[in-house]
Amino acid sequence: MSTADNGGATYLVDASVYIFRYYFALPPNWESRSGYSTEAVYGFTNFLLDLLARKPLRIACAFDESLGSCFRNDLYPDYKCSRALPDEALAYQLAACREMAEALGIASFASERFEADDILATLTGLCATQQPAIAPVVITRDKDLGQLLDRGAQSLWDFAADQYLDRAVIEAKFGVRPAQIADFLALVGDSIDDIPGVPGIGAKTASRLLAEFADTELLIANATEIATLKIRGARSIAAKIADHADQIRLARQLAQLEYRVPLNVEPDDLRWQAADIEHAVALADEYGLGRLQSKIRRTLPNLGQRLEDGQSTPEENTFLENP
């Protein structure tokens, strides 16, 4: 069993990926007093309560607020150009989810210049450097964040699916080491983020090239040697690498995580703080979340007491039943 299951862990939550999961997966059965649909707020709040029941020592949420204004758009204006900005209804739910996370006592971060992935990378590096004995667990469904496994993360954990993504899973997915994921994406591209790839280079070719050369800079510097490799179309591939060198470098900048987001925090700033239970209950009422009000009252006082006195209960290592 992963240590992610045990109390005392550090959880870094990729909030937006789960908010969107619930936004598209749940029916619009919940509505705020102001008339907005709140299915994503319901799903995300329920998710956070179940996550808190694992009694993490530290927990933080990273939210995306940089669509169109990220530093990567300065480098490449078409970065994520196919993604539409949230409409008013979705923007309402995104803001409500962050407000609920903060009411639950969870440190929350967002930036107009950096993406949630960069925030997670920065927090991972911070925790791993200053308190290496407590490697953070990144709660996400995004396998691209496998890069963090080489920067101090213990594992990726898709909490909703209870699926762990360790080095072996990531290497099987991409065919490269976690440290090479940005190089891999620079070669094959990423249609989700509108990152261009090298024409004619697919996943198998990219993984084969990166098995020979540690990163794309070495690949570009030794492009003539590619022609001698036992790869089908080696000469053509060598020419493509040489012709697209500038594009590869740009694509790697876009795919590489930023580990120096100016957050001005220390690891202990991520300690779970006693939630404002009454505020959380009031928000649940405002957002029309029904029985989550009782779940908030049922979960948080018990959790706070266990954190205070160090006691444990049989429920600590089981998911709370959905209301």
ROLUM-495021 format. One record per residue (C-alpha): residue number from 1; x, y, z; residue in one letter. Coordinates in pm, 1 decimal. Each point is the difference from the previous one (the first is absolute). Example, Ala and Ser with C-alpha at 12.3 -4.5 7.8 and 13.67 -1.06 7.14 Angstrom:
<minus>
<minu k="1" u="1230.0" v="-450.0" w="780.0" r="A"/>
<minu k="2" u="137.0" v="344.0" w="-66.0" r="S"/>
</minus>
This chain:
<minus>
<minu k="1" u="0.0" v="0.0" w="0.0" r="M"/>
<minu k="2" u="132.0" v="346.1" w="-89.7" r="S"/>
<minu k="3" u="87.0" v="236.5" w="279.8" r="T"/>
<minu k="4" u="-251.8" v="228.4" w="-165.4" r="A"/>
<minu k="5" u="-258.7" v="-204.7" w="186.6" r="D"/>
<minu k="6" u="144.1" v="89.3" w="339.0" r="N"/>
<minu k="7" u="-46.4" v="304.1" w="220.1" r="G"/>
<minu k="8" u="283.5" v="252.6" w="-1.3" r="G"/>
<minu k="9" u="37.4" v="19.3" w="-378.6" r="A"/>
<minu k="10" u="40.2" v="315.8" w="-206.2" r="T"/>
<minu k="11" u="-265.4" v="28.7" w="-272.9" r="Y"/>
<minu k="12" u="32.2" v="246.1" w="-288.1" r="L"/>
<minu k="13" u="-331.8" v="11.8" w="-185.9" r="V"/>
<minu k="14" u="-38.9" v="76.3" w="-369.8" r="D"/>
<minu k="15" u="-333.8" v="167.1" w="71.0" r="A"/>
<minu k="16" u="-110.7" v="103.2" w="-347.9" r="S"/>
<minu k="17" u="28.9" v="-346.9" w="-151.3" r="V"/>
<minu k="18" u="-250.5" v="-130.6" w="255.9" r="Y"/>
<minu k="19" u="-228.7" v="302.8" w="-23.4" r="I"/>
<minu k="20" u="-31.6" v="-53.6" w="-374.5" r="F"/>
<minu k="21" u="-50.1" v="-373.2" w="54.1" r="R"/>
<minu k="22" u="-303.9" v="65.9" w="216.1" r="Y"/>
<minu k="23" u="-121.2" v="285.6" w="-219.0" r="Y"/>
<minu k="24" u="-29.4" v="-230.9" w="-300.8" r="F"/>
<minu k="25" u="-84.8" v="-326.7" w="181.2" r="A"/>
<minu k="26" u="-275.7" v="102.0" w="241.8" r="L"/>
<minu k="27" u="-355.1" v="99.0" w="-96.2" r="P"/>
<minu k="28" u="-107.6" v="356.3" w="88.7" r="P"/>
<minu k="29" u="-191.0" v="-111.2" w="308.4" r="N"/>
<minu k="30" u="129.5" v="276.3" w="229.7" r="W"/>
<minu k="31" u="-61.6" v="373.9" w="-20.1" r="E"/>
<minu k="32" u="121.7" v="296.2" w="201.2" r="S"/>
<minu k="33" u="-231.3" v="255.7" w="154.7" r="R"/>
<minu k="34" u="107.9" v="240.0" w="-274.2" r="S"/>
<minu k="35" u="-120.9" v="-241.9" w="-267.4" r="G"/>
<minu k="36" u="327.9" v="-149.3" w="-124.0" r="Y"/>
<minu k="37" u="42.8" v="-373.6" w="-48.2" r="S"/>
<minu k="38" u="247.5" v="-143.6" w="254.8" r="T"/>
<minu k="39" u="60.7" v="-363.2" w="-91.2" r="E"/>
<minu k="40" u="377.4" v="57.4" w="-16.2" r="A"/>
<minu k="41" u="-5.5" v="166.2" w="342.7" r="V"/>
<minu k="42" u="-188.0" v="-297.9" w="140.9" r="Y"/>
<minu k="43" u="237.5" v="-256.6" w="-150.1" r="G"/>
<minu k="44" u="314.5" v="192.0" w="93.4" r="F"/>
<minu k="45" u="-112.1" v="67.8" w="358.4" r="T"/>
<minu k="46" u="-91.1" v="-365.5" w="49.8" r="N"/>
<minu k="47" u="338.4" v="-96.1" w="-146.2" r="F"/>
<minu k="48" u="186.0" v="233.5" w="239.9" r="L"/>
<minu k="49" u="-187.7" v="-133.9" w="302.0" r="L"/>
<minu k="50" u="92.1" v="-356.2" w="-94.6" r="D"/>
<minu k="51" u="360.2" v="107.7" w="-51.6" r="L"/>
<minu k="52" u="13.4" v="175.9" w="337.0" r="L"/>
<minu k="53" u="-129.4" v="-317.0" w="164.7" r="A"/>
<minu k="54" u="342.0" v="-151.1" w="-81.9" r="R"/>
<minu k="55" u="140.9" v="240.3" w="260.8" r="K"/>
<minu k="56" u="281.0" v="161.1" w="-200.5" r="P"/>
<minu k="57" u="250.0" v="202.3" w="197.2" r="L"/>
<minu k="58" u="30.6" v="250.3" w="-283.7" r="R"/>
<minu k="59" u="-236.2" v="70.2" w="-287.7" r="I"/>
<minu k="60" u="-21.0" v="265.3" w="-270.1" r="A"/>
<minu k="61" u="-211.5" v="60.2" w="-311.3" r="C"/>
<minu k="62" u="131.5" v="154.7" w="-322.0" r="A"/>
<minu k="63" u="-258.9" v="170.8" w="-221.2" r="F"/>
<minu k="64" u="30.5" v="115.0" w="-362.5" r="D"/>
<minu k="65" u="-65.2" v="369.6" w="-65.1" r="E"/>
<minu k="66" u="254.8" v="60.1" w="-276.4" r="S"/>
<minu k="67" u="-181.9" v="-102.7" w="-318.5" r="L"/>
<minu k="68" u="112.8" v="249.0" w="-265.5" r="G"/>
<minu k="69" u="222.0" v="194.9" w="242.0" r="S"/>
<minu k="70" u="262.1" v="-264.4" w="81.7" r="C"/>
<minu k="71" u="366.3" v="78.4" w="-63.8" r="F"/>
<minu k="72" u="-8.4" v="-279.0" w="-257.7" r="R"/>
<minu k="73" u="-237.7" v="210.8" w="-209.9" r="N"/>
<minu k="74" u="276.1" v="261.3" w="-20.1" r="D"/>
<minu k="75" u="231.3" v="-264.5" w="-141.7" r="L"/>
<minu k="76" u="-261.5" v="-149.0" w="-234.1" r="Y"/>
<minu k="77" u="-330.7" v="188.6" w="-48.1" r="P"/>
<minu k="78" u="-176.8" v="-315.2" w="-121.6" r="D"/>
<minu k="79" u="67.9" v="-186.3" w="323.7" r="Y"/>
<minu k="80" u="-332.9" v="-153.2" w="108.2" r="K"/>
<minu k="81" u="-173.5" v="207.7" w="-267.5" r="C"/>
<minu k="82" u="-263.5" v="-269.5" w="-53.9" r="S"/>
<minu k="83" u="-126.3" v="32.8" w="356.5" r="R"/>
<minu k="84" u="-286.1" v="240.2" w="54.8" r="A"/>
<minu k="85" u="-0.5" v="230.8" w="299.7" r="L"/>
<minu k="86" u="-246.6" v="-106.5" w="270.7" r="P"/>
<minu k="87" u="-343.2" v="150.4" w="-47.2" r="D"/>
<minu k="88" u="-173.6" v="177.0" w="287.4" r="E"/>
<minu k="89" u="-162.0" v="-317.2" w="132.7" r="A"/>
<minu k="90" u="324.0" v="-198.3" w="7.6" r="L"/>
<minu k="91" u="196.9" v="294.2" w="139.7" r="A"/>
<minu k="92" u="-249.7" v="16.1" w="285.8" r="Y"/>
<minu k="93" u="59.0" v="-366.1" w="85.1" r="Q"/>
<minu k="94" u="378.6" v="32.1" w="-22.6" r="L"/>
<minu k="95" u="-3.1" v="291.1" w="244.8" r="A"/>
<minu k="96" u="-243.4" v="-183.1" w="227.7" r="A"/>
<minu k="97" u="225.3" v="-307.0" w="9.8" r="C"/>
<minu k="98" u="296.9" v="205.9" w="111.7" r="R"/>
<minu k="99" u="-209.8" v="177.6" w="263.4" r="E"/>
<minu k="100" u="-116.5" v="-335.7" w="134.5" r="M"/>
<minu k="101" u="355.4" v="-141.0" w="7.7" r="A"/>
<minu k="102" u="114.6" v="298.1" w="206.9" r="E"/>
<minu k="103" u="-296.7" v="-35.9" w="235.6" r="A"/>
<minu k="104" u="103.7" v="-362.1" w="52.2" r="L"/>
<minu k="105" u="339.6" v="122.8" w="119.6" r="G"/>
<minu k="106" u="196.0" v="-94.3" w="-313.1" r="I"/>
<minu k="107" u="280.2" v="226.7" w="-123.0" r="A"/>
<minu k="108" u="-98.5" v="112.4" w="-350.8" r="S"/>
<minu k="109" u="212.0" v="152.6" w="-275.7" r="F"/>
<minu k="110" u="-61.9" v="147.8" w="-345.5" r="A"/>
<minu k="111" u="181.6" v="234.4" w="-236.4" r="S"/>
<minu k="112" u="-76.7" v="196.5" w="-315.1" r="E"/>
<minu k="113" u="353.1" v="-62.2" w="-130.6" r="R"/>
<minu k="114" u="62.0" v="-359.2" w="101.0" r="F"/>
<minu k="115" u="-209.8" v="-311.9" w="-39.2" r="E"/>
<minu k="116" u="-116.2" v="-233.9" w="274.1" r="A"/>
<minu k="117" u="261.2" v="-250.3" w="-122.3" r="D"/>
<minu k="118" u="274.9" v="254.7" w="66.8" r="D"/>
<minu k="119" u="-138.3" v="66.6" w="347.5" r="I"/>
<minu k="120" u="0.0" v="-373.4" w="71.3" r="L"/>
<minu k="121" u="356.7" v="-24.7" w="-130.0" r="A"/>
<minu k="122" u="113.1" v="286.1" w="221.5" r="T"/>
<minu k="123" u="-168.9" v="-144.4" w="308.2" r="L"/>
<minu k="124" u="144.2" v="-344.2" w="-75.9" r="T"/>
<minu k="125" u="350.6" v="141.2" w="-25.9" r="G"/>
<minu k="126" u="-48.4" v="202.4" w="316.8" r="L"/>
<minu k="127" u="-115.4" v="-298.6" w="204.9" r="C"/>
<minu k="128" u="260.1" v="-236.2" w="-142.9" r="A"/>
<minu k="129" u="285.5" v="243.1" w="61.4" r="T"/>
<minu k="130" u="-91.5" v="124.6" w="346.1" r="Q"/>
<minu k="131" u="-159.9" v="-314.3" w="142.2" r="Q"/>
<minu k="132" u="117.5" v="-293.8" w="-213.3" r="P"/>
<minu k="133" u="-119.7" v="-255.9" w="254.7" r="A"/>
<minu k="134" u="-360.3" v="86.6" w="-91.9" r="I"/>
<minu k="135" u="-18.3" v="-32.3" w="-377.5" r="A"/>
<minu k="136" u="-322.8" v="155.1" w="-130.4" r="P"/>
<minu k="137" u="-270.9" v="-199.6" w="-174.0" r="V"/>
<minu k="138" u="-143.2" v="184.6" w="-301.1" r="V"/>
<minu k="139" u="-375.5" v="-55.8" w="-29.9" r="I"/>
<minu k="140" u="-70.6" v="13.7" w="-372.4" r="T"/>
<minu k="141" u="-128.1" v="-182.9" w="-307.1" r="R"/>
<minu k="142" u="258.4" v="165.3" w="-225.1" r="D"/>
<minu k="143" u="279.0" v="-239.8" w="-94.7" r="K"/>
<minu k="144" u="205.5" v="290.1" w="-141.0" r="D"/>
<minu k="145" u="71.3" v="89.9" w="363.6" r="L"/>
<minu k="146" u="209.7" v="-315.5" w="11.7" r="G"/>
<minu k="147" u="288.7" v="246.8" w="-40.3" r="Q"/>
<minu k="148" u="-37.6" v="62.8" w="373.4" r="L"/>
<minu k="149" u="110.9" v="-353.8" w="86.0" r="L"/>
<minu k="150" u="354.3" v="109.0" w="-80.2" r="D"/>
<minu k="151" u="-34.8" v="317.7" w="204.0" r="R"/>
<minu k="152" u="-95.7" v="-142.4" w="338.3" r="G"/>
<minu k="153" u="-360.3" v="-122.2" w="-30.9" r="A"/>
<minu k="154" u="-68.8" v="-337.1" w="161.1" r="Q"/>
<minu k="155" u="-266.3" v="-89.5" w="-257.6" r="S"/>
<minu k="156" u="-292.5" v="128.8" w="-198.0" r="L"/>
<minu k="157" u="-333.5" v="-111.1" w="138.9" r="W"/>
<minu k="158" u="-327.3" v="19.5" w="-188.6" r="D"/>
<minu k="159" u="-198.1" v="7.3" w="320.9" r="F"/>
<minu k="160" u="-343.6" v="-20.1" w="-161.9" r="A"/>
<minu k="161" u="98.4" v="-322.0" w="-180.6" r="A"/>
<minu k="162" u="232.8" v="-113.5" w="283.5" r="D"/>
<minu k="163" u="274.4" v="-56.2" w="-257.0" r="Q"/>
<minu k="164" u="367.7" v="53.4" w="76.4" r="Y"/>
<minu k="165" u="232.9" v="118.5" w="-273.7" r="L"/>
<minu k="166" u="361.1" v="-79.5" w="88.1" r="D"/>
<minu k="167" u="313.1" v="4.8" w="-214.2" r="R"/>
<minu k="168" u="-79.2" v="-338.6" w="-153.8" r="A"/>
<minu k="169" u="-347.9" v="110.7" w="-110.1" r="V"/>
<minu k="170" u="130.4" v="326.5" w="-142.4" r="I"/>
<minu k="171" u="280.5" v="-172.3" w="-188.3" r="E"/>
<minu k="172" u="-246.7" v="-251.0" w="-142.9" r="A"/>
<minu k="173" u="-229.6" v="283.5" w="-108.9" r="K"/>
<minu k="174" u="262.6" v="217.2" w="-172.1" r="F"/>
<minu k="175" u="284.9" v="-241.4" w="-67.2" r="G"/>
<minu k="176" u="242.9" v="245.0" w="162.1" r="V"/>
<minu k="177" u="118.2" v="88.8" w="349.0" r="R"/>
<minu k="178" u="-199.5" v="259.5" w="197.3" r="P"/>
<minu k="179" u="281.4" v="252.4" w="-45.9" r="A"/>
<minu k="180" u="-39.1" v="-32.8" w="-378.7" r="Q"/>
<minu k="181" u="-373.2" v="67.4" w="-26.5" r="I"/>
<minu k="182" u="47.7" v="363.2" w="-110.5" r="A"/>
<minu k="183" u="250.7" v="-115.7" w="-262.9" r="D"/>
<minu k="184" u="-242.1" v="-269.0" w="-115.7" r="F"/>
<minu k="185" u="-283.8" v="254.1" w="-37.5" r="L"/>
<minu k="186" u="232.7" v="237.4" w="-183.8" r="A"/>
<minu k="187" u="47.0" v="-268.7" w="-264.2" r="L"/>
<minu k="188" u="-351.7" v="-142.2" w="-32.5" r="V"/>
<minu k="189" u="-194.1" v="313.5" w="94.2" r="G"/>
<minu k="190" u="-301.3" v="30.0" w="226.8" r="D"/>
<minu k="191" u="-331.8" v="66.0" w="-172.5" r="S"/>
<minu k="192" u="-176.4" v="70.2" w="329.9" r="I"/>
<minu k="193" u="228.1" v="297.4" w="68.2" r="D"/>
<minu k="194" u="54.6" v="86.8" w="-368.8" r="D"/>
<minu k="195" u="373.0" v="-68.1" w="22.7" r="I"/>
<minu k="196" u="139.7" v="-78.7" w="-346.2" r="P"/>
<minu k="197" u="195.2" v="-318.7" w="-61.2" r="G"/>
<minu k="198" u="250.9" v="-97.5" w="-266.5" r="V"/>
<minu k="199" u="-189.1" v="-123.6" w="-307.8" r="P"/>
<minu k="200" u="37.3" v="-372.5" w="-47.2" r="G"/>
<minu k="201" u="138.1" v="-74.9" w="346.1" r="I"/>
<minu k="202" u="-233.1" v="-210.4" w="211.8" r="G"/>
<minu k="203" u="18.6" v="-141.2" w="349.4" r="A"/>
<minu k="204" u="208.3" v="-308.6" w="-88.0" r="K"/>
<minu k="205" u="256.8" v="198.3" w="-193.7" r="T"/>
<minu k="206" u="22.0" v="264.5" w="270.6" r="A"/>
<minu k="207" u="54.4" v="-256.5" w="275.9" r="S"/>
<minu k="208" u="264.4" v="-174.9" w="-214.1" r="R"/>
<minu k="209" u="184.4" v="327.9" w="-56.4" r="L"/>
<minu k="210" u="-10.8" v="89.2" w="368.5" r="L"/>
<minu k="211" u="134.8" v="-343.3" w="88.6" r="A"/>
<minu k="212" u="312.3" v="98.5" w="-196.5" r="E"/>
<minu k="213" u="18.3" v="366.3" w="99.5" r="F"/>
<minu k="214" u="-88.0" v="121.0" w="349.8" r="A"/>
<minu k="215" u="-187.1" v="312.3" w="-112.6" r="D"/>
<minu k="216" u="-95.0" v="202.7" w="-305.3" r="T"/>
<minu k="217" u="304.3" v="229.1" w="24.6" r="E"/>
<minu k="218" u="231.1" v="-298.1" w="-33.8" r="L"/>
<minu k="219" u="-222.7" v="-132.3" w="-276.1" r="L"/>
<minu k="220" u="25.3" v="325.6" w="-195.2" r="I"/>
<minu k="221" u="374.8" v="29.5" w="62.1" r="A"/>
<minu k="222" u="55.0" v="-350.2" w="-134.1" r="N"/>
<minu k="223" u="-258.4" v="0.9" w="-279.3" r="A"/>
<minu k="224" u="247.2" v="-141.4" w="-253.0" r="T"/>
<minu k="225" u="46.5" v="-309.9" w="216.6" r="E"/>
<minu k="226" u="-371.8" v="-77.3" w="-21.2" r="I"/>
<minu k="227" u="48.0" v="-107.9" w="-360.9" r="A"/>
<minu k="228" u="218.2" v="-288.7" w="119.9" r="T"/>
<minu k="229" u="-254.5" v="-139.3" w="246.1" r="L"/>
<minu k="230" u="-188.0" v="-317.7" w="-77.3" r="K"/>
<minu k="231" u="-331.1" v="179.4" w="-32.4" r="I"/>
<minu k="232" u="-221.9" v="-14.7" w="-305.4" r="R"/>
<minu k="233" u="45.0" v="322.3" w="-196.4" r="G"/>
<minu k="234" u="297.4" v="106.0" w="213.2" r="A"/>
<minu k="235" u="136.2" v="241.2" w="-260.0" r="R"/>
<minu k="236" u="-334.8" v="167.2" w="-44.2" r="S"/>
<minu k="237" u="-43.8" v="27.8" w="375.9" r="I"/>
<minu k="238" u="345.3" v="156.9" w="34.0" r="A"/>
<minu k="239" u="-93.9" v="261.7" w="-258.6" r="A"/>
<minu k="240" u="-328.8" v="74.6" w="176.1" r="K"/>
<minu k="241" u="173.1" v="51.6" w="334.0" r="I"/>
<minu k="242" u="249.3" v="238.0" w="-158.9" r="A"/>
<minu k="243" u="-270.7" v="190.1" w="-189.6" r="D"/>
<minu k="244" u="-226.5" v="36.8" w="302.8" r="H"/>
<minu k="245" u="265.0" v="72.9" w="264.4" r="A"/>
<minu k="246" u="-145.1" v="340.3" w="95.2" r="D"/>
<minu k="247" u="-351.4" v="-138.7" w="19.4" r="Q"/>
<minu k="248" u="116.6" v="-288.7" w="220.5" r="I"/>
<minu k="249" u="167.5" v="241.8" w="239.3" r="R"/>
<minu k="250" u="-314.6" v="213.9" w="17.2" r="L"/>
<minu k="251" u="-225.5" v="-301.8" w="50.1" r="A"/>
<minu k="252" u="218.7" v="-122.0" w="284.0" r="R"/>
<minu k="253" u="-28.6" v="339.1" w="169.9" r="Q"/>
<minu k="254" u="-376.2" v="-29.8" w="-24.1" r="L"/>
<minu k="255" u="-9.4" v="-357.7" w="131.7" r="A"/>
<minu k="256" u="254.3" v="46.8" w="278.6" r="Q"/>
<minu k="257" u="-142.3" v="83.4" w="343.3" r="L"/>
<minu k="258" u="108.7" v="315.7" w="178.5" r="E"/>
<minu k="259" u="137.8" v="-66.7" w="348.6" r="Y"/>
<minu k="260" u="47.3" v="361.3" w="110.0" r="R"/>
<minu k="261" u="-347.9" v="145.7" w="30.5" r="V"/>
<minu k="262" u="20.5" v="283.5" w="257.4" r="P"/>
<minu k="263" u="-234.9" v="-142.7" w="262.6" r="L"/>
<minu k="264" u="185.5" v="124.5" w="311.4" r="N"/>
<minu k="265" u="-93.6" v="-303.9" w="209.4" r="V"/>
<minu k="266" u="176.0" v="-257.1" w="214.1" r="E"/>
<minu k="267" u="-97.8" v="-368.2" w="36.5" r="P"/>
<minu k="268" u="-159.8" v="64.4" w="337.9" r="D"/>
<minu k="269" u="-229.8" v="257.3" w="-163.1" r="D"/>
<minu k="270" u="-165.2" v="-300.9" w="-165.0" r="L"/>
<minu k="271" u="-98.0" v="-162.0" w="329.4" r="R"/>
<minu k="272" u="-368.6" v="-78.2" w="13.3" r="W"/>
<minu k="273" u="-161.9" v="265.1" w="215.4" r="Q"/>
<minu k="274" u="-321.2" v="-38.4" w="194.3" r="A"/>
<minu k="275" u="-279.3" v="71.8" w="-244.3" r="A"/>
<minu k="276" u="-253.4" v="277.3" w="46.5" r="D"/>
<minu k="277" u="-279.9" v="-252.3" w="35.4" r="I"/>
<minu k="278" u="-284.2" v="250.4" w="27.6" r="E"/>
<minu k="279" u="123.3" v="188.6" w="-304.8" r="H"/>
<minu k="280" u="31.5" v="-325.0" w="-195.7" r="A"/>
<minu k="281" u="-353.3" v="-99.7" w="102.0" r="V"/>
<minu k="282" u="-129.1" v="342.4" w="-100.7" r="A"/>
<minu k="283" u="171.3" v="-31.2" w="-338.7" r="L"/>
<minu k="284" u="-153.9" v="-343.1" w="-47.6" r="A"/>
<minu k="285" u="-339.0" v="158.7" w="63.7" r="D"/>
<minu k="286" u="74.9" v="287.5" w="-239.5" r="E"/>
<minu k="287" u="108.0" v="-242.7" w="-272.0" r="Y"/>
<minu k="288" u="-294.9" v="-234.9" w="49.9" r="G"/>
<minu k="289" u="213.2" v="-297.4" w="99.5" r="L"/>
<minu k="290" u="-261.1" v="-170.6" w="214.4" r="G"/>
<minu k="291" u="129.9" v="-284.2" w="211.4" r="R"/>
<minu k="292" u="360.3" v="117.1" w="-27.7" r="L"/>
<minu k="293" u="-84.1" v="229.9" w="289.3" r="Q"/>
<minu k="294" u="-38.1" v="-299.3" w="229.5" r="S"/>
<minu k="295" u="310.3" v="-161.7" w="-149.0" r="K"/>
<minu k="296" u="202.0" v="312.2" w="76.5" r="I"/>
<minu k="297" u="-116.7" v="-3.3" w="362.9" r="R"/>
<minu k="298" u="49.8" v="-376.7" w="26.0" r="R"/>
<minu k="299" u="349.3" v="-2.4" w="-146.8" r="T"/>
<minu k="300" u="185.2" v="313.5" w="98.9" r="L"/>
<minu k="301" u="-42.7" v="10.1" w="380.5" r="P"/>
<minu k="302" u="113.9" v="-363.0" w="25.7" r="N"/>
<minu k="303" u="292.5" v="65.3" w="-230.7" r="L"/>
<minu k="304" u="103.4" v="309.9" w="191.7" r="G"/>
<minu k="305" u="-10.1" v="-187.8" w="329.4" r="Q"/>
<minu k="306" u="209.1" v="-286.6" w="-137.1" r="R"/>
<minu k="307" u="257.3" v="245.4" w="-131.1" r="L"/>
<minu k="308" u="9.9" v="176.8" w="334.3" r="E"/>
<minu k="309" u="35.6" v="-298.3" w="230.4" r="D"/>
<minu k="310" u="172.7" v="-246.0" w="-234.6" r="G"/>
<minu k="311" u="-269.8" v="-264.1" w="40.4" r="Q"/>
<minu k="312" u="-99.5" v="-225.6" w="-284.9" r="S"/>
<minu k="313" u="-323.2" v="-166.3" w="-91.5" r="T"/>
<minu k="314" u="-86.7" v="-293.4" w="-228.8" r="P"/>
<minu k="315" u="-150.2" v="249.1" w="-247.2" r="E"/>
<minu k="316" u="332.6" v="168.4" w="-70.5" r="E"/>
<minu k="317" u="101.1" v="-240.4" w="-273.9" r="N"/>
<minu k="318" u="-334.8" v="-33.8" w="-173.6" r="T"/>
<minu k="319" u="-183.7" v="234.2" w="-230.0" r="F"/>
<minu k="320" u="-300.0" v="171.9" w="145.9" r="L"/>
<minu k="321" u="-317.6" v="-125.5" w="-155.7" r="E"/>
<minu k="322" u="-146.5" v="244.2" w="-247.4" r="N"/>
<minu k="323" u="-309.6" v="172.1" w="133.7" r="P"/>
</minus>
